[in-house]
Amino acid sequence: MKPQIKKILLVDGNNYLYRIYFALYKALKKEDDYNLILHSLIYNLEKLLLNLKIDYCFFAFDFKKTTFRNDLYKDYKKDRPKMPEKLYKCMQLFETYLDKRNIHALKKENYEADDVIASLITHFYQNDNLFYILSSDIDLCQLIKKNVIFLNISKKILNPDFWTEEEFFNKFNFLPSQIIDYKSMVGDPSDNIKGVEKVGVKTAIKLLNNYTNIENIFLNANNLDKKLKDIFLLDETKDILKKNQTLIKLVDNLYLSDQEKIIFKSLKINNDLFEFLIEHKLQKILIFLKEKKNYQ
């Protein structure tokens, strides 16, 4: 008998928080308007769990602003603003909700949420597991492969774009596995990563289509047109690309200590969760969950 496929939702926690917060930004007029943020965080997640028929869910959060990448490159994400106070307070309450819902919330010191998600996939990757990665961060697309689908929430949280390997290639004209080399060449302004001068989007895609990866581009540098040949024969270009690859590549082998040992926990709806919702005046979600108590 074929094993039943388990659907696992991996959420880029900080990304999810910010997407919800800025979708509500114009409506947040009161200083104590935390209820609206908390309601949206929980309601949108519950709808996703229902619509996708999720069996298990994990949230990955950034541990703090600086990571090992800042040790390698001091300007990495240099201009990122601090999390708004309203959102930070709601995040603490939201983590309490996650715990009561039997959803793991994970952070790893010196690493980003993306690294945690990559490591979870390594840890649990089996043919009978189907992973959904929920985020608008394209860096996570490097994890797309068989049974790993990226749900892009850059436009709509409840109606995300589903990106498989095929959909990603059709959209960008290169493979998810090539995103590290692509971004290393063109740079990533959102992370303050500078690319190779005079290598733009079209040039980078053409090079990847012709030579597959950066290593092969260097091996064939003498076959490039003069402008590119001069660029890729420079030691400075090699140094830039090597540094960028290290910054962009996700760490997928983080150690899971005994204390943080990850196990599958079935999503839970019980009186403890109901009491939390009542305490924080989330009656609409309470009604929604009582009606859907057996949907998992």
C-alpha positions as CSV (number, residue, x, y, z in Angstrom):
1,M,0.0,0.0,0.0
2,K,1.4,3.4,-1.0
3,P,2.1,5.7,2.0
4,Q,-0.1,8.7,2.2
5,I,1.6,12.0,1.2
6,K,2.0,14.4,4.1
7,K,1.7,18.0,3.3
8,I,4.1,20.3,5.2
9,L,3.9,24.0,5.3
10,L,7.1,25.9,6.0
11,V,6.5,29.6,6.6
12,D,9.2,32.3,6.4
13,G,8.0,33.9,9.7
14,N,9.4,37.4,9.5
15,N,8.4,37.7,5.8
16,Y,4.8,36.6,6.7
17,L,4.6,39.1,9.6
18,Y,5.7,41.9,7.4
19,R,3.4,41.0,4.5
20,I,0.4,41.1,6.9
21,Y,1.5,44.2,8.7
22,F,2.1,46.3,5.5
23,A,-1.2,45.0,4.0
24,L,-2.9,46.6,7.0
25,Y,-0.7,49.6,7.4
26,K,-3.2,52.2,6.3
27,A,-5.9,50.7,8.6
28,L,-3.6,50.9,11.7
29,K,-4.6,54.2,13.2
30,K,-4.7,53.5,16.9
31,E,-1.6,53.1,18.9
32,D,-3.1,50.0,20.6
33,D,-4.5,48.5,17.5
34,Y,-2.8,45.1,18.0
35,N,-6.0,43.1,17.7
36,L,-6.3,43.8,14.0
37,I,-2.8,42.7,13.3
38,L,-3.1,39.5,15.5
39,H,-6.4,38.7,13.9
40,S,-5.0,38.9,10.4
41,L,-1.9,36.9,11.2
42,I,-4.0,34.1,12.6
43,Y,-6.9,34.2,10.3
44,N,-4.8,34.2,7.1
45,L,-2.8,31.3,8.4
46,E,-5.9,29.3,9.3
47,K,-7.3,29.8,5.9
48,L,-4.1,28.6,4.3
49,L,-4.0,25.5,6.5
50,L,-7.5,24.7,5.5
51,N,-7.2,25.5,1.8
52,L,-4.0,23.6,1.3
53,K,-5.1,20.7,3.6
54,I,-1.9,20.9,5.6
55,D,-0.9,18.1,7.9
56,Y,2.1,19.8,9.7
57,C,3.3,23.4,9.9
58,F,6.6,25.0,10.9
59,F,7.5,28.7,11.3
60,A,11.0,29.8,10.9
61,F,12.0,33.2,12.3
62,D,15.2,35.2,12.2
63,F,17.1,35.0,15.5
64,K,18.3,38.5,15.4
65,K,19.4,41.1,12.8
66,T,23.0,40.0,12.4
67,T,24.2,36.5,11.3
68,F,27.3,34.8,10.0
69,R,26.7,36.7,6.7
70,N,27.4,40.0,8.4
71,D,30.8,38.6,9.5
72,L,31.6,37.9,5.9
73,Y,30.2,41.2,4.6
74,K,29.6,44.0,7.0
75,D,27.1,45.8,4.7
76,Y,24.8,42.7,4.3
77,K,21.2,43.9,4.8
78,K,22.7,47.1,6.3
79,D,19.8,49.4,5.7
80,R,17.0,47.1,6.9
81,P,14.8,49.1,9.3
82,K,14.0,47.8,12.8
83,M,10.7,45.8,13.2
84,P,7.9,48.2,14.1
85,E,7.0,48.1,17.8
86,K,3.3,47.1,17.1
87,L,4.4,44.2,15.0
88,Y,7.0,43.1,17.5
89,K,4.4,42.9,20.3
90,C,2.0,41.0,18.0
91,M,4.8,38.6,17.1
92,Q,5.1,37.6,20.8
93,L,1.4,36.9,21.0
94,F,1.4,35.1,17.6
95,E,4.2,32.8,18.8
96,T,2.0,31.9,21.8
97,Y,-0.8,31.0,19.4
98,L,1.5,28.9,17.3
99,D,2.5,26.9,20.4
100,K,-1.1,26.3,21.3
101,R,-1.8,25.2,17.7
102,N,1.0,22.7,17.8
103,I,3.1,24.6,15.2
104,H,6.8,24.6,15.7
105,A,8.4,28.1,15.8
106,L,12.1,27.8,15.2
107,K,15.1,30.2,15.3
108,K,18.8,29.5,15.1
109,E,21.4,31.8,16.5
110,N,23.7,33.3,13.8
111,Y,21.4,32.1,11.0
112,E,18.4,33.4,9.1
113,A,14.9,31.9,8.8
114,D,15.7,30.8,5.2
115,D,18.5,28.6,6.5
116,V,16.2,27.0,9.0
117,I,13.7,26.2,6.2
118,A,16.4,24.8,4.0
119,S,17.6,22.6,6.9
120,L,14.0,21.4,7.7
121,I,13.7,20.2,4.1
122,T,17.0,18.3,4.3
123,H,15.9,16.8,7.6
124,F,12.4,15.6,6.4
125,Y,12.9,15.2,2.7
126,Q,11.2,12.0,1.6
127,N,9.1,10.9,-1.3
128,D,6.0,10.8,0.8
129,N,6.3,14.4,2.0
130,L,5.1,17.4,0.0
131,F,6.6,20.7,1.1
132,Y,5.1,24.2,0.6
133,I,7.4,27.2,1.3
134,L,5.3,30.3,2.1
135,S,7.2,33.5,1.4
136,S,7.8,36.4,-1.0
137,D,11.6,36.0,-0.7
138,I,12.9,34.7,-4.0
139,D,16.1,33.4,-2.3
140,L,14.0,30.5,-1.0
141,C,13.3,29.5,-4.6
142,Q,16.7,27.8,-4.7
143,L,15.0,25.0,-2.7
144,I,12.4,24.2,-5.3
145,K,12.7,20.7,-6.6
146,K,10.5,17.5,-6.7
147,N,7.9,17.7,-3.9
148,V,9.0,21.2,-2.9
149,I,6.8,24.0,-4.1
150,F,7.3,27.8,-3.5
151,L,4.1,29.7,-2.6
152,N,4.8,33.3,-3.6
153,I,2.7,35.7,-1.4
154,S,4.1,38.9,-2.9
155,K,0.7,39.8,-4.3
156,K,-2.0,37.8,-2.4
157,I,-1.5,35.8,0.8
158,L,-4.6,33.7,0.5
159,N,-4.1,33.2,-3.2
160,P,-0.4,32.7,-3.7
161,D,1.3,31.8,-6.9
162,F,2.4,28.1,-7.0
163,W,6.0,27.8,-8.3
164,T,7.3,24.3,-9.2
165,E,10.5,23.8,-11.1
166,E,8.6,24.1,-14.4
167,E,6.7,27.3,-13.4
168,F,9.8,28.9,-12.1
169,F,11.7,28.2,-15.4
170,N,8.8,29.4,-17.5
171,K,8.8,32.7,-15.5
172,F,12.5,33.4,-15.3
173,N,14.1,31.3,-18.0
174,F,16.6,29.6,-15.7
175,L,16.3,26.9,-13.1
176,P,15.7,27.3,-9.4
177,S,19.1,25.6,-8.8
178,Q,20.8,28.4,-10.7
179,I,19.4,31.3,-8.6
180,I,22.5,31.4,-6.5
181,D,24.7,32.0,-9.5
182,Y,22.2,34.3,-11.1
183,K,22.0,36.6,-8.1
184,S,25.7,36.4,-7.5
185,M,26.2,37.9,-11.0
186,V,23.4,40.6,-11.0
187,G,23.4,41.3,-7.2
188,D,20.5,41.7,-4.8
189,P,19.7,45.3,-3.8
190,S,17.2,44.1,-1.1
191,D,20.2,42.4,0.8
192,N,22.7,45.2,-0.3
193,I,24.6,42.6,-2.3
194,K,26.5,44.2,-5.3
195,G,26.8,42.1,-8.5
196,V,29.4,42.1,-11.2
197,E,29.7,45.4,-13.1
198,K,28.2,45.3,-16.6
199,V,26.5,41.9,-16.1
200,G,22.8,42.6,-16.1
201,V,19.7,40.3,-16.0
202,K,19.7,39.4,-19.7
203,T,23.4,38.8,-19.8
204,A,23.3,36.6,-16.7
205,I,20.5,34.5,-18.0
206,K,22.2,34.0,-21.4
207,L,25.4,32.9,-19.6
208,L,23.6,30.4,-17.4
209,N,21.7,29.0,-20.4
210,N,24.9,28.6,-22.3
211,Y,27.2,27.4,-19.5
212,T,24.9,26.2,-16.7
213,N,26.9,27.7,-13.8
214,I,29.6,30.2,-12.8
215,E,32.4,27.6,-12.7
216,N,31.8,26.8,-16.4
217,I,31.6,30.4,-17.3
218,F,35.1,30.9,-15.9
219,L,36.3,27.8,-17.7
220,N,35.0,29.2,-21.0
221,A,36.0,32.8,-20.4
222,N,38.2,32.9,-23.5
223,N,35.2,32.0,-25.6
224,L,33.1,35.0,-24.4
225,D,32.8,38.3,-26.3
226,K,35.6,40.7,-25.5
227,K,33.7,42.8,-23.0
228,L,32.7,39.7,-20.9
229,K,36.0,38.0,-21.4
230,D,37.8,41.0,-19.9
231,I,35.4,40.9,-16.9
232,F,35.5,37.2,-16.2
233,L,39.3,37.0,-16.5
234,L,39.7,39.5,-13.6
235,D,40.6,38.2,-10.2
236,E,38.3,40.8,-8.7
237,T,35.3,39.2,-10.5
238,K,36.2,35.8,-9.1
239,D,36.4,37.3,-5.6
240,I,33.1,39.1,-5.9
241,L,31.3,36.0,-7.2
242,K,32.8,33.7,-4.5
243,K,31.7,36.1,-1.8
244,N,28.2,36.5,-3.2
245,Q,27.7,32.7,-3.6
246,T,28.5,32.3,0.1
247,L,26.0,35.0,1.1
248,I,23.2,33.8,-1.1
249,K,23.5,30.0,-0.7
250,L,21.2,28.8,2.1
251,V,22.7,26.6,4.9
252,D,20.8,23.4,4.7
253,N,22.5,21.3,7.4
254,L,21.8,23.1,10.6
255,Y,22.2,20.9,13.7
256,L,19.0,20.1,15.6
257,S,19.9,19.7,19.2
258,D,18.1,17.3,21.5
259,Q,16.3,20.2,23.1
260,E,15.1,21.4,19.7
261,K,14.7,18.0,18.1
262,I,12.0,18.4,15.5
263,I,9.1,16.0,15.3
264,F,5.9,16.1,13.4
265,K,3.1,17.4,15.6
266,S,-0.4,17.2,14.3
267,L,-2.2,20.5,14.2
268,K,-4.3,20.9,17.3
269,I,-7.6,22.6,18.1
270,N,-8.7,22.4,21.7
271,N,-10.0,24.4,24.7
272,D,-6.6,25.8,25.5
273,L,-6.5,27.4,22.0
274,F,-10.1,28.6,22.4
275,E,-9.2,30.3,25.7
276,F,-6.4,32.2,24.1
277,L,-8.7,33.4,21.3
278,I,-11.3,34.5,23.8
279,E,-8.7,36.3,26.0
280,H,-7.5,38.3,23.0
281,K,-11.0,39.0,21.6
282,L,-10.6,37.0,18.5
283,Q,-14.2,35.8,18.3
284,K,-14.4,35.5,14.6
285,I,-11.5,33.1,14.5
286,L,-13.0,31.2,17.4
287,I,-16.2,30.6,15.5
288,F,-14.3,29.7,12.4
289,L,-12.2,27.1,14.2
290,K,-15.1,25.6,16.1
291,E,-16.9,25.1,12.8
292,K,-13.8,23.5,11.2
293,K,-12.5,21.6,14.3
294,N,-12.1,18.4,12.4
295,Y,-10.8,19.6,9.1
296,Q,-7.2,18.5,9.5
